[in-house]
Amino acid sequence: MDKKEQEKFVKEFIERKPTRCSKCRGRLRYIGAGRYECFDCGHEEIDDFGKVKEFIDENGACPGIIISECTGVPEEIINGMLRQGRLEIPDGSTMYITCEKCGCSIRYGRFCPDCIRNRTNTLKNVFFNPEVGEKPQHQLKQQEGKMRFFDSKK
């Protein structure tokens, strides 16, 4: 999922969220897990994430195409939820999504842990600047101006 596809998903996902109550056209308040409640009449609305979550809670893990057919949520939206980490494929499933960089199987997200680790190390190398010094973690207090002698006999 490149940047353009991600922007398209976010735009489509946001456009599909309920903005007004279907009964009284009142304003909605988000109450969590894809659910919204009307300020005026108390009617509850559910967005795409709420529909998918409710379906999975009732029926258990299913392939995306079945979830799409049963909930009316487009398969692209479900795949986008997997890529964002909102949903995850159960361990031991017969099908997984693939890492966008190396193509290995992953349960959710865009990249596998190895590719993220490599990407992070690459970013650290980009930001390393030999002209910038490191601050000491422990600094000794400055002496108060008294002269000190080593091995002095008094």
Salt bridges, closest charged atoms under 4 A:
GLU15 OE2 - LYS11 NZ 3.51
GLU37 OE1 - ARG29 NH2 2.31
GLU44 OE2 - ARG35 NH1 2.52
GLU45 OE2 - HIS43 NE2 3.19
ASP48 OD2 - ARG16 NE 2.45
GLU54 OE2 - ARG35 NH2 2.77
ASP57 OD2 - LYS53 NZ 3.04
GLU88 OE2 - ARG107 NH2 2.53
GLU100 OE1 - ARG110 NH2 3.06
ASP114 OD1 - ARG117 NH1 2.88
